[in-house]
Amino acid sequence: MNKNHLDGRLEQVRMQYNLYKKRPFDINITRGIPSRQQLELSKPLLNALDLSDWMSEDQQDIRNYGGLLGIKEARRLFSDILETSVEETLVGGNSSLQLMYAALMMEMFTGESPWSKEADVKFLCPSPGYDRHWSILERLGIQMIPVELTGEGPDMELIEKIVSQDSSIKGIFCVPTYSNPTGETYSDEVVERLAEMHTAAEDFLIMWDNAYVVHHLDDEHEKALNLLEACKKSGVPNRPYMFVSTSKITFPGAGVAAVGASEKNILRLAEELSKQIISFDKLNQKRHVLFLKDTNNIQQLMEEHAKILKPKFVWIQSILSAYFSGERKKFINWTNPKGGYFVHLTTRDGCATKIVDKMGEIGIQLTPANATYPYGVNPLDNSIRLAPSFIELDKLEVALEALCICIELVTLEKYGENFIGGN
């Protein structure tokens, strides 16, 4: 790209951007939530609870108090998803985040050696990651340490080194299958090393958020190893808490969440929860069992979800690949996930915040730049998360075309001179 070409191209993208500013859009793609089409797939759930006998398999009246661990049939359904035993599974309400928060609160304040009595409490945060995980840690005053993701999980060499030396590092948050937002799945080696590694903190925890374990986009399904089984083999059965929910399977606001862990930790968590709630919604647990039935039926339902979702992910790949080819290829990199809800963009350093701001100025709201890093701080300022699930395909096309213009505009304004002569 010579200087004349650079100046001419910069003028063109500025003109296009100014046209957008004169006629701004009203598009929001900030969060990864199911579309209305996806929600319709679970409409029969609303009529699933047509019973003459209100007793669960373990003889609980599902209309009444009690059964904090969840009804047996729900525990069995989720144990199949989590690859745990029924005794290693607790079924809660609609929020897996609530269960995560309760588990960490227990360790902070009511465990055998409460973390709150220690001078420092730290957690490892594979980044970019899920911002709501970071919000939990920040709320509890736990110091966050970002760890780079490699495409197959976090940097294990770094993790193994620091956890063996620092007893104040109490755990790690992970999204092991179709990670939010990069879409990567942890390799078998990474899972085994997480289970086998020596930690200076004897009470080190792995918060294993398997939110996207059944959310495949292709026929080729990725899946991380069973962490609980790996930890049992390594002699640390109490290390993991594994979470899953139906938030993006049925209705996010009216779903069911579950946690898998050692029997000891399940009973500990139930005791902690008993101070907050007498029982979760067993009617909704039963409703989900009747609707979802088993893992084979869940897979069939998720294939219908994929038919709605996949065209949006294909469109992202097509538009970005077409626009950022040739001399523009160096402007940005992006992921091509086989499942999950997100595509992650890696911009040139120092560009992400301005790109997101430029999009906001023309009425297209994205997740804040670098929100996927602890405290929202990414020194490279190069992280943008795309969440295409809720938006209609035609609006997604418009948003992507505008995004391409904003990426090129910001990158040329910051780095344009470096492109002269092919640098």
N, C-alpha and C positions, 0 to 999 in steps of 0.2 A: 504494500500500500504506500504510494508516494504521497507527498504533502498535498498536492492538488486534489487527489482522490480522497484523502482524509478530510480535507476541508469541505469538499462537495458532499461527501456522505454525512458528515456531521450536520451540515445545513439541512439535508433532507430529513434526517430523523428529528431534528428540532422542529421543523415545519409540521411533520406528522404528529408529534407530541402536542404542539400548540393547537392543532385541530381537535385532538382529544379534549384539551382543556376547555375549548369553547363549547363542547357538547359532552359534558362528563357523564359517566355511566353510573349505575347503581347496582354494583355487584359485590357480594361478600363471599369470600372463600377462605375464611380465617380458621374454621374448625372442621375436623373430620367427623361429620355426622351423617347418618344414613339419609338418603333422599326419600321423598314421599313415595316413590315407586317401591323402594325397598321396604318401607314400613307396611305397605299394602300386602306384602308377601306373608306377613304374620297376622293379618286380620282374623283368620280362623281361630287364633289364640283366644280371642275375646269370647268365643262361644264354646271353648273346650271344656269348661267346668260345668258339666251337666251330670250331677251325681245324685244318687239316692243314698249312698253310703259315704259318710264324711270322715271315715276312719282311714288313716294312712296304713301302710304295710306294717309299721311298728306300733299300730294301735293308738295313734294320737288322733284326737278329734281336731281336724285341721282348721276348724272355725274358732278354736279356743286358745288359751294361753299354753305355753310349754313348748318343748322340743327345740331348744336353742341351737342344737347342732344341725337342724334341718330334718325334714321327713326322710325316711330311709330310701324311698324310691328316687328322691331328688339327689341324695348323697351318692346313690349308685350311678345315676346318670352322669353327674359331674366327675365322679371318680373314674369313669370311662374316658372322659375328655382329658383329665389331668394325669391319667395313668397311675392312680393311687388306689388303695383299698378304701372301702366305705369308712372304715375306722380312721383313716387318714384324711378325711374330707369333711369340711364344714360348709354348709350352704346358708347364705345370708340373705340380705335384701338386694336391692337393685344395683348397689355400688361396690365394685371391687376396691375403689379408692378408700372407701370407709373401712374396709377390712384391713387394708394396708396401714391406714392411720392408727387403727386400734392396736395392731401388732407392734408398731413402733412406740406408741404411747405406753404399752405394757413394758417394753424394754427400758423406756426412759424413766418410768416412775414406780413400777410395781414388780419388776423382775427380782430375781434373787440378788443381783448386784446392779441396782438401778444406774443407768448411764448418767442420769442427772446429777449424781453425786461425784462424777469425775470432772476433772478440770477441762478436758476437751473431748468432744465427740465428733467424729468425722465419718463421712460416707463417700464412697467412690461413685462417680457419675459418668458412665459412658456417654460421650457427647459427639454429635448432637443426639439429644434424647427427648424424653417426654416432659414437657414443662410442668405438668401437674405433679409429677414425682418430686421435682425440685421445689415446688411450692410446699409440699408436705415437710420436706427436710428443713426448709427455711423457717416455716412456722414453728417447728420444734427446736430451732436454734442449733441444728446440726450443721457443722461446717462441710461444705461441698468441695470435692476435689475432682475436677474434670479429667477424664481419661479418654484418649482418642480411640475411636472405632476404626477397625482395619478393613471392613468388608465382610469379615467372618466373626465379628464380635470384638470385644475390647482388647487393647494391647496387653496381653497376658504377661509379657516379660516385665513390663513396668508394674503391673498389679502385684505379681508374685514378689517382687523386690520390696515394694513399700509396705505391703500388709505383713510381711515377715519381720519388719523392723519397728512398726509403729502400732502400739496396742490401743491407741485412741481411734484407729480406723475400725469402725464397728460393722461395716457392711457395704453392700453395693446394690444399686437398683439396676435391673436388666429387663429389656423387652426382647426375649430370645428368638422369637419367630416373626419375621417380617417387621423388624424393629421400627419403632416410631422415632424419627421420620425417614431413615435411610432405606428401610425395606430389607435389610440384610438379615440372614438367619445365622445364629451362632453355630460354628462348626463343632463336630464331635470332640475335637481336641480341646477347644475352648471350654466346653462344658466339663469335660473330665479334669482339666487343669483347675477350674474353679472349685470343683469338689475336692481335689487332692491337695491343693496348696496349703502350706503351713501359714497360719496367721498368728500374729503376736497376741491378738485378742481372742480368748477362748470362746467368747460369745459372738463371734463374727456371724453376720446374717447375710443371706442372699435373697433379696426381694425380687422374685421371678414373676414378672407381669406378663403372662402369656395371653395378652388381649387379642392377638390376631392368629391364634393357633389353628383356627378352621377357616380363616379368611383368605382362601386361595383365589388367584385370578386365572391361573392356567391349569391344565390337566396335570402338569408336573408339580407335585406338592412338596414343599419344604417343611421340615420339622426338626426342632432341636431335640437333642437327647433328653431322656427323663432325668432331670437333675436330682430328684429325691433318691432314685435308685443309685445314681452315681455317688451321692453323698453317703448313703448307707454302706456302699462298698468301701469307701474311704474312711469309715469309722466316725463320720460327723453327721449323723442323721438329723440333728436338730438345726443344722445350718440353713436349710432353705425354707422359705414360705413361697408357695406357688399359687398364683391368682389367675382367675379366668371369670368371664361374665358373658351374659347374653346381650350386652348393651348394643352391639352391632349385629346381632343375630335376630332378635325380636324387636322389642321396644326399649330404647335407651332409658327412658324415664320410668319404665315399669318392667324391668327385666329381673334377672336373678344372678347373683355373684357367688363365687365359691372360692375356698382356699384349700390347698392340699399341703400337708406337712406331716411330720412325725406324729404318732398318736399323742406323745407327751405335749407337743406344741399345740395340737388341736384342742386338747383339754385345757391347757393354759389359756389359750385364746378364748375359749368358751367361758371360762371363769371371768376373764376380763370383761367380755361383752355382757355378762350377766349383771354387771353393775350399771349398765346403760339401757338394757332392753330385756324384756321377759322372753320374747320370741320374735322372730322375723315373720314375714307374711307367708304362712304355710299354704294359704289358698293360692297364692301366686306361684309358689313352688310346685304345687300339684298341677296347676294349669299348664305350666311349662313342661312338666313331665308328660302330660297327656298330649300336648301339641308336638313337642320335639321327639318324643318316644325313645330314640337311641341314636348312636353316633352315625349309623348309616342314613337315617332320616335327616339328621343335621347336615350331613354332607350334601344330600339332595337339595335341601333348602339353600345351602351356601352356593351351590351351583347356579341357582336362580339369582342370587345376589350378584354373582360374578357376571352374569349376562348383562346386568344393568351397569355394573362398575367398570368392567374391562374396556368398553369403548372409550371411556373418559381417559383411562390410562394410555390406551393406544393413541388417542388424539394428542395427548401431551407429548409422547415420544415422536410422533409424526411432525408436529409443528416445530418443536425444538430442533429436531434433526434437520429439517428443511431449512430453517432460518440460520442456525449456527453451523454452517458448513463452510468449507473453503477457508478464507481469511478470517471469518468470524468464529471459527471453531475454538479459538483460544479464549473467547470471551467468558465461557461458562462450561461447567460439567454438571451432569445430573444423573440420578439413579434410574434404573429400570427394574422395579420390583416385580416379583412373581406373586405377590400377595400384599395384604395390609391395606392401608388407607392413604398413603402419602407418597409423594415424590420429593426428593431433597435436591435442591440446587446449590452448587458451590460456585459462587461468583469469584471474580478477581478480588484480591484483598482490598478491603476498604470501600467496597461498593454496595454491599447488601442493604445497609440502612437507607442509603439514598435511593436505591431502586424501589424499595417498599414505600418510601415517602413519595416518590414520584407517582407510583400507582395510586396511592391514597389521594393525591391531588387531582386525579382524573376519575375519582369515584369507584376505584376497585380496591377493596380492603383485603389485604393478605395478613397472615400471622406475622406479628412483629419480627423483624429481622433478628436473628440470633436468640430468639425466645427459647430455642431448644438447648441452650447452654445454661449451666447453673448461674443464678442471679441475672440471667439475660445478658451475660458478658462473654463476648467472644473477641479476643484481641485482634483476630484476623478480619472480623466484620465481613464474613463471606458466606453466611448461612441463611437460606430461605426455604421454608417448608410450604409446599403446595398441597392443598386439601381439596381434591376435586369431587368428592363423593356427592355432596348435596346439590351442587349447581347443575342446571340443565346443560346439555351438550352444546347448544348454540351459544349460550352465554359463556361457556368455558372457552369456546373458540375465540370469541371476542376478547376475553380476558387474556388469553395466551398471546394473541397477536399484539395486544397492548404491552404485555410483559416483555416480549421480545424487543419492542421499540425502546422501552425503558432501560432494559439491560444494555442494549447497544449504546444508547445515549449516555448513560452514566459511565460506562466503561470507556467510551471514546473521549469523553470530557476529562477523565482522570488519567487515562493511559495512552491517549491517541498518539502522542509523539513517539511512543515506544514501538508503535506498529509500523512506522515509516521504515522502509527498507526491509520489511519482513521480520522485524524483531518481535 
